[in-house]
Amino acid sequence: MTDSKRPILAVDAKGGDNAPGEIVAGALIAARAYEADIVLVGDEAQVKPLLGSDAPANIRVVHAPDAVPMDQHASQALRHAETTSLGIAVGMVKRGEADAVVSAGNSGAFLAIALIKLRTIEGIARPAIATVWPALNGPTVLLDSGANVDCRPEWLEQFGIMGSAYAQKALHIADPRVAILSVGEERTKGNALVLEASKLLEAAPINFTGNVEGKDMFRNLADVIVADGFVGNVVLKTSEGLISTLGAVIKDAMLGGSVIAKLGAALMLPSLRKLRKKYDYETIGGAPLLGLRGNCIVTHGRASRNAIQNSISLAIEEVRNDVIGKISELVAAQVVKEEA
């Protein structure tokens, strides 16, 4: 953390489908709610009018002339990073001017810029996106959720270590159960990548419990679930689509039924709203990009002000609980174990 006792968050005000309006609105809500300083990195001419005359003292603007287009290739984004809001925000973390960066912008560009500017923690080959799942009896962490579509067994081992550290520090789970996503519960089930990664996870300084299947994602059979980024992202998007579709199906069935069905729907409405809120990605806000020497939070390109506020909250917790320090500690323990 910087010398200030209050976390400083750099927020990409030009990133996302709803920038800058929803980004600024979410940052304002967060500035009023949390003990933190927020820096909006974007076009001053656009951002300052959105702040209004009664903006709190803990929010300010750093000018960035350019933005990274949502469809721009990562290599192109890297070439122009020094003038873009995303590149400037990540640069602030690198120089110690901010403790974390939050962006709803181009996630591929975010990964590339952060990887080049911040570098990975010693002993970590690749960063991973950690998605927090609202399972039935508490949160579950899935990683990687899309940063690395082609993985090596040792990367999955590192994902397990990083996920365990995050669950301990950010979710306050004392001894997180770590499992690997496979096609069967038996440890003999899985492709070559899963089988080899399982051997490495078994020897890692974590509480590895074996395999879980896709049907177990919401059942809290593990606190951390490891997968390669291709599988993890497919699972994530499938689940998001299923939850959204299921909500629409329930609504149509109730409103399209008899008078009694509609009365029943009215009575169930508070419970359905509570259920929808629990499984709404905006409730958590974003996903940490773990493994870098800086705190980075990725959120949906379509993020609203609520998602931005919650992403900022997530960043604050990651900073205050020193997730990077815990990852470094567990990786160092693994190195010592391998050398012994």
KEKE-3310 file (N, C-alpha, C; in steps of 0.2 Angstrom, whole numbers, plus 5000, padded with zeros to 4 digits):
npx = (5004:5002:5010:5000:4987:4974:4967:4971:4963:4963:4953:4947:4940:4936:4934:4923:4906:4897:4904:4908:4898:4891:4902:4908:4897:4896:4909:4907:4897:4904:4915:4908:4904:4915:4931:4942:4952:4948:4953:4949:4952:4952:4945:4946:4937:4925:4923:4923:4912:4902:4904:4899:4895:4895:4904:4913:4927:4937:4938:4945:4952:4962:4969:4967:4970:4966:4957:4955:4949:4935:4936:4949:4964:4975:4989:4990:4984:4994:5004:5000:4998:5003:4995:4982:4967:4967:4980:4987:4981:4985:4999:4999:4998:5010:5019:5017:5008:4995:4985:4977:4969:4954:4944:4932:4934:4942:4946:4956:4966:4968:4974:4986:4992:4994:5002:5014:5017:5017:5021:5023:5021:5035:5039:5026:5019:5009:4996:4979:4961:4950:4935:4922:4910:4893:4888:4878:4880:4888:4903:4912:4927:4932:4945:4956:4946:4947:4958:4969:4969:4975:4984:4997:5001:5008:5004:4991:4993:4998:4987:4979:4986:4986:4972:4969:4976:4969:4956:4958:4963:4954:4941:4941:4942:4948:4955:4955:4947:4953:4949:4950:4942:4934:4929:4924:4922:4931:4949:4955:4949:4948:4957:4974:4980:4972:4975:4989:4990:4983:4992:5002:4995:4992:5004:5006:5007:4993:4976:4971:4958:4954:4944:4931:4914:4905:4892:4893:4897:4889:4887:4896:4906:4919:4930:4938:4940:4949:4953:4957:4959:4950:4940:4936:4930:4920:4912:4908:4902:4891:4884:4880:4872:4862:4856:4851:4842:4834:4828:4819:4811:4804:4797:4789:4781:4774:4768:4760:4751:4736:4724:4726:4739:4746:4743:4750:4763:4765:4766:4777:4787:4796:4805:4810:4816:4827:4834:4837:4846:4856:4862:4866:4879:4883:4882:4894:4903:4916:4931:4946:4962:4973:4990:4999:5010:5003:4987:4973:4957:4945:4930:4914:4911:4899:4896:4886:4883:4882:4889:4902:4903:4904:4915:4925:4924:4928:4941:4947:4946:4955:4967:4968:4968:4980:4982:4991:5003:5000:4999:5012:5019:5014:5018:5032:5033:5031:5041:5052:5048:5050:5063:5068)
npy = (4994:5012:5026:5032:5029:5027:5017:5020:5021:5018:5022:5016:5027:5028:5015:5002:4998:5008:5019:5037:5039:5029:5024:5035:5038:5026:5027:5039:5035:5025:5033:5041:5031:5023:5023:5028:5034:5040:5039:5045:5041:5048:5057:5074:5084:5077:5070:5079:5087:5077:5074:5084:5098:5095:5085:5073:5076:5066:5061:5063:5068:5062:5066:5058:5056:5047:5031:5013:5004:4993:4982:4981:4974:4966:4968:4980:4989:4989:4996:5009:5012:5022:5033:5030:5028:5016:5012:5022:5022:5009:5011:5020:5012:5004:5014:5017:5026:5023:5010:5000:4995:4998:4992:4992:4990:4984:4968:4959:4968:4974:4964:4961:4974:4976:4965:4967:4980:4978:4965:4948:4940:4934:4917:4914:4910:4914:4926:4925:4926:4927:4922:4925:4915:4915:4903:4890:4890:4900:4909:4904:4902:4903:4899:4898:4911:4914:4921:4913:4903:4891:4880:4875:4861:4865:4879:4878:4872:4884:4892:4886:4889:4903:4905:4899:4908:4920:4916:4915:4927:4937:4932:4927:4913:4901:4889:4885:4874:4866:4862:4853:4856:4843:4829:4819:4813:4804:4803:4798:4802:4813:4824:4824:4835:4839:4828:4828:4840:4838:4830:4839:4849:4841:4841:4854:4868:4868:4865:4853:4844:4836:4831:4840:4841:4848:4850:4852:4865:4875:4870:4871:4861:4864:4877:4884:4882:4875:4878:4877:4892:4892:4882:4887:4899:4896:4888:4899:4908:4900:4898:4911:4914:4904:4907:4919:4916:4907:4915:4923:4913:4908:4920:4922:4911:4913:4926:4923:4914:4909:4919:4915:4910:4922:4930:4922:4924:4937:4937:4929:4938:4946:4936:4931:4942:4944:4932:4934:4945:4939:4931:4939:4946:4959:4961:4957:4963:4963:4954:4949:4950:4939:4936:4946:4959:4969:4976:4972:4974:4967:4970:4968:4973:4979:4985:4992:5007:5001:4989:4995:5002:4991:4984:4993:4992:4979:4980:4988:4979:4969:4976:4980:4968:4962:4953:4950:4949:4937:4928:4928:4923:4910:4905:4906:4896:4885:4884:4882:4870:4862:4862:4856)
npz = (5000:4997:5006:5012:5024:5020:5007:4989:4975:4958:4945:4929:4919:4906:4902:4896:4892:4896:4899:4901:4910:4919:4926:4933:4941:4949:4955:4963:4972:4979:4984:4993:5002:5007:5016:5008:4994:4978:4962:4946:4931:4916:4902:4906:4903:4900:4912:4924:4923:4926:4939:4947:4958:4971:4974:4984:4994:4993:4980:4964:4948:4935:4920:4905:4888:4879:4875:4877:4864:4865:4857:4853:4849:4860:4858:4851:4860:4869:4863:4863:4876:4885:4884:4886:4896:4903:4903:4909:4922:4926:4926:4937:4948:4946:4949:4962:4965:4966:4974:4969:4954:4944:4932:4919:4906:4890:4893:4889:4884:4897:4904:4897:4897:4911:4914:4908:4913:4927:4931:4935:4952:4960:4956:4950:4935:4926:4927:4934:4932:4945:4949:4960:4966:4970:4980:4987:5001:5005:4998:4983:4975:4958:4947:4934:4926:4913:4908:4903:4891:4886:4896:4907:4917:4929:4930:4934:4946:4952:4951:4961:4972:4972:4973:4985:4994:4991:4996:5009:5013:5008:5008:5021:5025:5034:5032:5017:5006:4992:4975:4960:4944:4935:4925:4933:4950:4955:4958:4947:4936:4922:4910:4902:4907:4919:4927:4928:4934:4946:4953:4956:4964:4975:4981:4985:4996:5002:5005:4997:4990:4980:4966:4958:4950:4937:4941:4954:4956:4963:4976:4987:4989:4988:4992:4984:4967:4954:4937:4919:4909:4898:4900:4912:4909:4900:4909:4917:4909:4904:4916:4920:4909:4911:4924:4921:4911:4917:4927:4918:4913:4924:4928:4916:4917:4929:4928:4916:4920:4929:4938:4951:4951:4948:4959:4968:4963:4966:4980:4981:4976:4984:4989:4977:4972:4981:4979:4966:4967:4975:4965:4955:4945:4948:4961:4967:4959:4952:4947:4954:4947:4949:4954:4950:4953:4959:4963:4954:4947:4937:4929:4922:4905:4903:4914:4927:4938:4951:4950:4948:4960:4969:4964:4967:4981:4982:4978:4988:4999:4995:4995:5008:5015:5010:4999:4989:4997:5004:4994:4989:5000:5001:4989:4991:5001:4994:4985:4994:4999:4988:4986:4997)
capx = (5000:5005:5011:4993:4983:4968:4969:4970:4960:4963:4947:4947:4934:4934:4933:4917:4901:4893:4908:4910:4893:4890:4909:4908:4892:4898:4914:4904:4894:4910:4918:4904:4903:4921:4936:4947:4953:4947:4956:4945:4957:4948:4944:4943:4931:4919:4922:4922:4904:4898:4905:4895:4898:4895:4908:4917:4934:4941:4938:4948:4952:4968:4967:4969:4967:4963:4954:4957:4942:4933:4937:4956:4969:4980:4996:4989:4983:5001:5008:4997:4996:5005:4990:4975:4965:4969:4987:4989:4979:4990:5005:4999:4999:5017:5023:5015:5003:4988:4986:4974:4966:4948:4942:4927:4936:4945:4950:4962:4971:4970:4979:4992:4996:4996:5007:5020:5019:5017:5025:5020:5024:5040:5036:5020:5021:5004:4990:4973:4955:4947:4928:4919:4903:4888:4886:4872:4881:4894:4906:4917:4932:4934:4950:4956:4940:4947:4965:4974:4965:4979:4987:5001:5000:5011:5000:4985:4995:4999:4981:4977:4989:4983:4965:4969:4978:4963:4950:4960:4963:4948:4935:4942:4941:4954:4959:4951:4947:4955:4948:4951:4936:4935:4923:4922:4924:4937:4955:4958:4946:4951:4962:4981:4981:4969:4978:4996:4990:4981:4998:5006:4991:4992:5010:5007:5005:4986:4971:4969:4953:4953:4940:4924:4911:4902:4886:4895:4899:4885:4886:4901:4910:4926:4930:4942:4939:4954:4952:4961:4955:4945:4935:4933:4926:4914:4907:4906:4897:4885:4880:4877:4866:4857:4853:4847:4836:4829:4824:4814:4806:4800:4793:4784:4777:4770:4763:4756:4746:4729:4724:4729:4746:4748:4743:4756:4769:4765:4768:4784:4791:4802:4810:4813:4821:4832:4837:4841:4852:4862:4866:4868:4886:4884:4882:4901:4905:4921:4935:4953:4967:4978:4997:5003:5013:4998:4980:4969:4950:4942:4923:4910:4910:4892:4895:4882:4886:4882:4895:4908:4904:4906:4921:4929:4924:4932:4948:4949:4947:4961:4972:4968:4970:4986:4981:4998:5008:4999:5001:5020:5020:5012:5023:5039:5033:5031:5048:5056:5046:5052:5070:5070)
capy = (5000:5018:5029:5034:5024:5025:5015:5024:5017:5021:5019:5018:5031:5027:5008:4999:5000:5013:5024:5038:5040:5024:5023:5041:5037:5021:5030:5044:5031:5022:5039:5043:5025:5020:5026:5027:5039:5037:5043:5044:5042:5049:5064:5079:5088:5073:5067:5084:5089:5072:5074:5089:5103:5093:5079:5073:5078:5060:5059:5067:5066:5062:5067:5053:5058:5041:5025:5007:5002:4986:4977:4982:4968:4968:4971:4987:4992:4990:5001:5016:5012:5028:5039:5028:5028:5010:5011:5027:5019:5003:5015:5023:5007:5003:5019:5017:5032:5020:5004:4996:4998:4995:4993:4988:4990:4978:4963:4956:4973:4975:4958:4963:4980:4974:4960:4971:4985:4976:4959:4943:4939:4929:4910:4914:4911:4918:4928:4922:4929:4924:4924:4923:4912:4915:4896:4890:4891:4905:4910:4899:4905:4899:4902:4904:4912:4917:4924:4909:4897:4885:4880:4870:4859:4870:4885:4876:4872:4891:4895:4884:4892:4910:4905:4898:4914:4925:4914:4916:4935:4942:4929:4925:4906:4899:4883:4884:4868:4868:4856:4854:4854:4838:4825:4814:4814:4800:4806:4795:4805:4819:4823:4823:4842:4838:4822:4830:4846:4836:4828:4845:4852:4837:4842:4861:4870:4870:4860:4850:4839:4832:4833:4842:4841:4854:4850:4854:4872:4879:4866:4872:4856:4866:4884:4886:4877:4877:4876:4881:4898:4890:4878:4891:4904:4892:4887:4905:4911:4896:4899:4917:4913:4899:4910:4924:4913:4904:4920:4925:4907:4909:4926:4921:4906:4916:4931:4921:4909:4911:4924:4913:4910:4929:4931:4918:4927:4943:4935:4927:4943:4948:4931:4931:4948:4942:4927:4938:4949:4935:4928:4945:4947:4966:4961:4956:4968:4962:4948:4950:4947:4937:4934:4952:4963:4975:4974:4973:4971:4966:4970:4967:4979:4982:4986:4998:5010:4997:4985:4999:5003:4984:4982:4997:4989:4973:4982:4990:4973:4966:4980:4980:4961:4961:4947:4949:4946:4930:4924:4928:4919:4903:4903:4905:4890:4879:4884:4879:4862:4858:4862:4852)
capz = (5000:4997:5012:5015:5027:5016:5000:4984:4969:4951:4941:4922:4918:4899:4900:4897:4887:4899:4901:4908:4915:4925:4930:4937:4946:4954:4959:4967:4977:4983:4987:4999:5006:5009:5018:5002:4989:4972:4956:4940:4925:4910:4899:4911:4900:4901:4919:4929:4924:4929:4946:4950:4962:4978:4974:4990:4994:4992:4973:4959:4941:4931:4913:4900:4882:4874:4878:4873:4862:4868:4852:4851:4850:4866:4856:4849:4866:4872:4859:4865:4883:4889:4883:4887:4903:4906:4903:4914:4928:4928:4928:4944:4953:4946:4952:4969:4966:4968:4977:4965:4948:4943:4925:4915:4899:4887:4898:4886:4885:4904:4906:4893:4900:4918:4914:4906:4918:4934:4931:4940:4958:4959:4956:4947:4928:4923:4931:4933:4934:4950:4950:4966:4965:4976:4981:4992:5008:5005:4991:4980:4970:4952:4943:4930:4922:4906:4907:4900:4888:4885:4902:4909:4924:4934:4930:4938:4953:4955:4952:4967:4978:4972:4975:4992:4997:4991:5000:5016:5015:5006:5010:5028:5026:5038:5028:5011:5002:4985:4971:4953:4940:4931:4923:4938:4957:4957:4956:4941:4931:4919:4904:4904:4910:4925:4931:4930:4939:4952:4957:4959:4969:4981:4985:4986:5003:5002:5007:4991:4992:4974:4960:4958:4944:4935:4945:4961:4957:4968:4982:4992:4990:4989:4993:4978:4961:4949:4930:4914:4907:4893:4903:4917:4906:4897:4914:4920:4904:4904:4922:4920:4905:4914:4929:4918:4907:4922:4930:4913:4913:4931:4927:4911:4920:4934:4925:4911:4922:4931:4943:4958:4950:4948:4966:4971:4961:4970:4987:4981:4973:4988:4989:4970:4971:4985:4975:4960:4970:4977:4960:4951:4946:4950:4968:4969:4955:4948:4948:4954:4942:4954:4952:4948:4958:4960:4964:4948:4947:4931:4929:4916:4900:4903:4922:4929:4944:4956:4949:4949:4967:4972:4961:4971:4987:4981:4977:4994:5003:4992:4997:5015:5017:5008:4996:4986:5002:5006:4988:4989:5006:4999:4983:4994:5005:4989:4983:5000:4999:4982:4986:5002)
cpx = (5004:5006:5005:4990:4977:4970:4967:4968:4960:4958:4947:4940:4932:4933:4926:4911:4897:4897:4907:4904:4892:4897:4909:4903:4893:4904:4912:4901:4899:4913:4915:4903:4909:4926:4942:4947:4953:4949:4952:4950:4953:4949:4942:4937:4925:4918:4920:4915:4900:4899:4901:4898:4898:4899:4912:4924:4939:4940:4941:4949:4960:4967:4971:4966:4964:4960:4956:4950:4941:4935:4945:4960:4974:4986:4995:4988:4990:5005:5006:4995:4997:5000:4983:4974:4967:4976:4990:4987:4983:4996:5005:5000:5007:5021:5022:5011:4996:4990:4982:4971:4960:4946:4937:4928:4938:4949:4956:4968:4973:4975:4986:4996:4998:5001:5014:5022:5021:5021:5021:5024:5029:5038:5029:5021:5015:4998:4984:4967:4952:4940:4925:4911:4899:4885:4881:4874:4887:4898:4911:4921:4933:4940:4954:4949:4941:4954:4969:4970:4969:4984:4992:5000:5002:5007:4994:4987:4996:4992:4978:4980:4987:4976:4964:4971:4972:4957:4952:4960:4957:4942:4935:4940:4948:4958:4955:4952:4948:4953:4949:4944:4938:4929:4921:4925:4930:4943:4958:4955:4949:4956:4969:4982:4979:4973:4985:4995:4988:4987:5002:5002:4991:4998:5011:5005:4998:4982:4968:4964:4952:4949:4933:4921:4908:4895:4887:4897:4895:4884:4891:4905:4918:4925:4934:4942:4944:4952:4956:4956:4949:4939:4931:4928:4920:4909:4904:4900:4890:4881:4877:4871:4860:4853:4848:4841:4831:4825:4818:4809:4801:4795:4788:4779:4772:4765:4759:4751:4739:4730:4727:4737:4749:4748:4749:4762:4770:4768:4775:4789:4797:4807:4814:4818:4827:4837:4841:4847:4858:4866:4867:4875:4888:4885:4890:4905:4911:4925:4942:4957:4973:4985:5001:5005:5009:4991:4976:4962:4947:4934:4920:4910:4904:4891:4891:4886:4886:4888:4901:4909:4907:4913:4926:4930:4929:4940:4951:4950:4953:4967:4973:4970:4976:4986:4988:5003:5007:5000:5009:5022:5019:5017:5030:5039:5034:5038:5053:5055:5049:5060:5073:5071)
cpy = (5006:5020:5031:5028:5022:5023:5020:5020:5021:5018:5021:5021:5030:5020:5006:5002:5007:5019:5031:5038:5036:5023:5029:5040:5032:5024:5035:5040:5028:5028:5041:5037:5022:5025:5025:5033:5037:5042:5041:5045:5042:5056:5069:5083:5084:5071:5073:5086:5084:5072:5079:5094:5101:5086:5079:5074:5072:5057:5064:5064:5067:5062:5061:5055:5053:5036:5019:5005:4994:4981:4977:4976:4971:4971:4978:4991:4994:4995:5008:5016:5018:5033:5037:5028:5022:5010:5016:5025:5013:5006:5018:5018:5005:5008:5020:5023:5029:5013:4998:4999:4994:4997:4989:4988:4983:4974:4960:4962:4975:4970:4960:4968:4979:4969:4963:4976:4983:4970:4954:4943:4933:4922:4909:4915:4915:4920:4925:4926:4925:4926:4921:4921:4912:4908:4896:4892:4896:4905:4905:4903:4901:4903:4897:4905:4915:4920:4920:4903:4891:4885:4874:4867:4863:4876:4883:4875:4879:4894:4892:4887:4899:4910:4904:4904:4919:4923:4915:4923:4939:4939:4926:4918:4904:4894:4881:4877:4869:4861:4858:4852:4849:4834:4820:4816:4810:4804:4803:4798:4811:4818:4824:4830:4841:4833:4824:4836:4844:4833:4834:4848:4848:4839:4849:4862:4872:4864:4857:4844:4835:4835:4835:4842:4847:4855:4852:4862:4877:4876:4866:4866:4858:4874:4888:4881:4880:4874:4880:4887:4896:4887:4883:4896:4902:4891:4894:4908:4907:4897:4905:4917:4909:4903:4916:4921:4910:4909:4922:4919:4907:4915:4925:4916:4908:4921:4929:4916:4912:4916:4922:4912:4917:4932:4928:4922:4934:4942:4932:4932:4945:4943:4930:4937:4947:4937:4930:4942:4945:4932:4933:4946:4954:4966:4961:4961:4966:4956:4951:4947:4945:4935:4940:4955:4970:4973:4976:4970:4972:4966:4970:4974:4982:4984:4993:5002:5006:4992:4988:5000:4996:4982:4986:4994:4983:4974:4984:4984:4970:4969:4979:4973:4958:4954:4945:4946:4939:4926:4923:4923:4911:4900:4901:4898:4884:4879:4880:4871:4859:4858:4858:4845)
cpz = (5000:5004:5016:5018:5024:5009:4995:4978:4963:4947:4934:4920:4911:4897:4901:4893:4890:4902:4898:4913:4921:4929:4935:4943:4951:4958:4964:4973:4982:4987:4994:5004:5010:5011:5013:4998:4982:4966:4950:4934:4919:4907:4904:4909:4901:4908:4924:4929:4927:4937:4950:4955:4969:4978:4981:4989:4992:4985:4968:4952:4938:4924:4909:4893:4878:4878:4874:4871:4864:4863:4850:4853:4856:4864:4854:4855:4870:4869:4861:4872:4887:4889:4884:4894:4907:4907:4909:4921:4931:4930:4934:4949:4952:4949:4960:4970:4967:4970:4973:4959:4946:4936:4922:4908:4896:4891:4895:4886:4892:4906:4903:4896:4907:4919:4913:4911:4925:4935:4936:4946:4957:4960:4953:4939:4924:4928:4929:4935:4939:4951:4956:4965:4971:4977:4986:4999:5009:4998:4990:4975:4964:4949:4940:4926:4916:4904:4902:4897:4887:4891:4902:4916:4930:4935:4935:4945:4956:4956:4959:4973:4978:4975:4982:4996:4997:4995:5007:5018:5014:5008:5018:5029:5028:5034:5022:5008:4995:4981:4964:4949:4935:4929:4927:4945:4958:4954:4950:4935:4928:4913:4907:4909:4918:4930:4933:4935:4946:4957:4960:4964:4975:4985:4987:4993:5004:5004:5001:4992:4986:4969:4962:4951:4943:4939:4952:4962:4962:4975:4987:4994:4991:4989:4987:4973:4955:4942:4925:4912:4902:4896:4908:4914:4903:4903:4917:4915:4904:4910:4922:4915:4908:4919:4926:4914:4912:4925:4925:4913:4918:4930:4922:4914:4925:4931:4919:4913:4924:4936:4950:4957:4950:4955:4970:4969:4965:4977:4987:4978:4978:4989:4982:4969:4975:4982:4969:4962:4972:4971:4954:4951:4948:4958:4971:4965:4950:4950:4949:4949:4947:4950:4950:4954:4959:4959:4958:4948:4940:4932:4922:4911:4901:4910:4923:4935:4950:4956:4950:4956:4970:4970:4965:4978:4987:4981:4984:4999:5001:4995:5004:5018:5014:5004:4992:4991:5003:5000:4988:4995:5004:4994:4986:4998:5000:4987:4988:5000:4994:4982:4992:5000)
residu = (MET:THR:ASP:SER:LYS:ARG:PRO:ILE:LEU:ALA:VAL:ASP:ALA:LYS:GLY:GLY:ASP:ASN:ALA:PRO:GLY:GLU:ILE:VAL:ALA:GLY:ALA:LEU:ILE:ALA:ALA:ARG:ALA:TYR:GLU:ALA:ASP:ILE:VAL:LEU:VAL:GLY:ASP:GLU:ALA:GLN:VAL:LYS:PRO:LEU:LEU:GLY:SER:ASP:ALA:PRO:ALA:ASN:ILE:ARG:VAL:VAL:HIS:ALA:PRO:ASP:ALA:VAL:PRO:MET:ASP:GLN:HIS:ALA:SER:GLN:ALA:LEU:ARG:HIS:ALA:GLU:THR:THR:SER:LEU:GLY:ILE:ALA:VAL:GLY:MET:VAL:LYS:ARG:GLY:GLU:ALA:ASP:ALA:VAL:VAL:SER:ALA:GLY:ASN:SER:GLY:ALA:PHE:LEU:ALA:ILE:ALA:LEU:ILE:LYS:LEU:ARG:THR:ILE:GLU:GLY:ILE:ALA:ARG:PRO:ALA:ILE:ALA:THR:VAL:TRP:PRO:ALA:LEU:ASN:GLY:PRO:THR:VAL:LEU:LEU:ASP:SER:GLY:ALA:ASN:VAL:ASP:CYS:ARG:PRO:GLU:TRP:LEU:GLU:GLN:PHE:GLY:ILE:MET:GLY:SER:ALA:TYR:ALA:GLN:LYS:ALA:LEU:HIS:ILE:ALA:ASP:PRO:ARG:VAL:ALA:ILE:LEU:SER:VAL:GLY:GLU:GLU:ARG:THR:LYS:GLY:ASN:ALA:LEU:VAL:LEU:GLU:ALA:SER:LYS:LEU:LEU:GLU:ALA:ALA:PRO:ILE:ASN:PHE:THR:GLY:ASN:VAL:GLU:GLY:LYS:ASP:MET:PHE:ARG:ASN:LEU:ALA:ASP:VAL:ILE:VAL:ALA:ASP:GLY:PHE:VAL:GLY:ASN:VAL:VAL:LEU:LYS:THR:SER:GLU:GLY:LEU:ILE:SER:THR:LEU:GLY:ALA:VAL:ILE:LYS:ASP:ALA:MET:LEU:GLY:GLY:SER:VAL:ILE:ALA:LYS:LEU:GLY:ALA:ALA:LEU:MET:LEU:PRO:SER:LEU:ARG:LYS:LEU:ARG:LYS:LYS:TYR:ASP:TYR:GLU:THR:ILE:GLY:GLY:ALA:PRO:LEU:LEU:GLY:LEU:ARG:GLY:ASN:CYS:ILE:VAL:THR:HIS:GLY:ARG:ALA:SER:ARG:ASN:ALA:ILE:GLN:ASN:SER:ILE:SER:LEU:ALA:ILE:GLU:GLU:VAL:ARG:ASN:ASP:VAL:ILE:GLY:LYS:ILE:SER:GLU:LEU:VAL:ALA:ALA:GLN:VAL:VAL:LYS:GLU:GLU:ALA)
# end
